[in-house]
Structure formats: structure tokens, C-alpha cells
Amino acid sequence: MACFVYVLGCRDKAGVRTYVGWTTNLDQRLARHNAGSGAKATRGRVWALLYAERFDFRHEAMSREWHIKRDRKLRKALVAWL
């Protein structure tokens, strides 16, 4: 089953925020975040998909998620698209 690592972004009165996660269904996961039933940190905001990568195995996606969460330079470059 394919897995995806994704970076979401939003701009609100507090500034620009990013969120990194992984899923097996990217469209459904983005819809859940925007509906307020996703991760607690994403509730109450409208998120846009900034970046996604596809992996064949869950452990690969989870490892890449860990690395992206720590890559502030990449996340900062991605929010320029907002």
C-alpha cells in the first residue's frame, strides 16, 4: 500500500504555520484536517497542501516525516508558496 508524507501550510493572524504528517490516503487526510477532525494541532485552520512524497512502505514514510519535521529550511521555503 502506498504511503505519503505531506507538508501542509496555512496563513492566519498569528502568521504562517506548517504541519508535517504521513497517510495512506492524501486527499482524505487533507479533508479531515480542514474539517477539524485531523490532528489536534491543525484544528480551526484552513490548510493547503504544499508538498508530498510517495513511498511504497510505511516505515519509509515515517522516517521521511521525521526528517522533514526537523528540516526548518525546507519548511520555510515551502511557505513561500502561500
C-alpha positions in Angstrom: 0.0 0.0 0.0 1.3 3.4 -0.9 2.1 5.9 1.8 2.6 9.6 1.6 4.5 12.2 3.6 2.9 15.6 3.3 3.5 19.2 4.4 0.5 21.5 4.9 0.6 25.2 5.3 -1.7 27.9 6.4 -1.6 31.7 6.9 -3.6 33.2 9.8 -3.5 36.2 12.1 -0.7 34.5 14.1 1.5 34.2 10.9 2.4 31.2 8.8 2.2 27.6 10.1 3.2 24.3 8.7 2.3 20.8 9.6 4.0 17.5 8.6 2.4 14.1 8.6 2.0 10.8 6.8 -1.0 8.9 5.5 -2.2 6.3 3.0 -4.9 8.5 1.5 -3.7 12.0 0.9 -7.0 13.6 -0.3 -9.0 12.1 2.6 -6.4 13.2 5.1 -6.3 16.8 3.9 -10.1 16.9 4.0 -10.1 15.6 7.6 -7.6 18.3 8.6 -9.7 21.0 7.1 -12.9 19.6 8.6 -11.4 19.8 12.1 -11.2 16.1 12.7 -7.5 15.7 11.9 -4.6 16.2 14.3 -5.3 18.5 17.2 -2.6 21.0 16.1 -4.4 21.5 12.8 -7.9 22.2 14.1 -9.6 25.5 13.4 -7.5 26.4 10.3 -7.8 26.1 6.6 -4.8 24.1 5.3 -3.3 23.9 1.8 -1.1 21.0 0.6 2.4 22.4 0.0 4.4 19.2 -0.7 4.0 15.4 -0.8 6.2 12.4 -1.4 5.1 8.9 -2.2 6.6 5.7 -0.6 6.0 2.0 -1.0 6.4 1.2 2.7 5.1 2.8 5.8 8.4 2.8 7.6 10.0 4.8 4.8 7.2 7.4 5.0 7.5 7.6 8.8 11.3 8.0 8.6 11.0 10.8 6.0 8.3 12.5 8.1 10.8 12.6 11.0 13.4 14.2 8.8 11.1 16.8 7.3 9.9 17.8 10.7 13.4 18.8 11.6 14.2 20.5 8.3 13.2 24.1 9.0 14.9 25.3 5.9 12.7 23.2 3.6 9.5 24.1 5.5 10.4 27.8 5.3 11.0 27.5 1.6 7.6 25.8 1.1 5.6 28.5 2.9 6.8 31.0 0.2 4.1 29.3 -2.0 1.3 30.5 0.3 
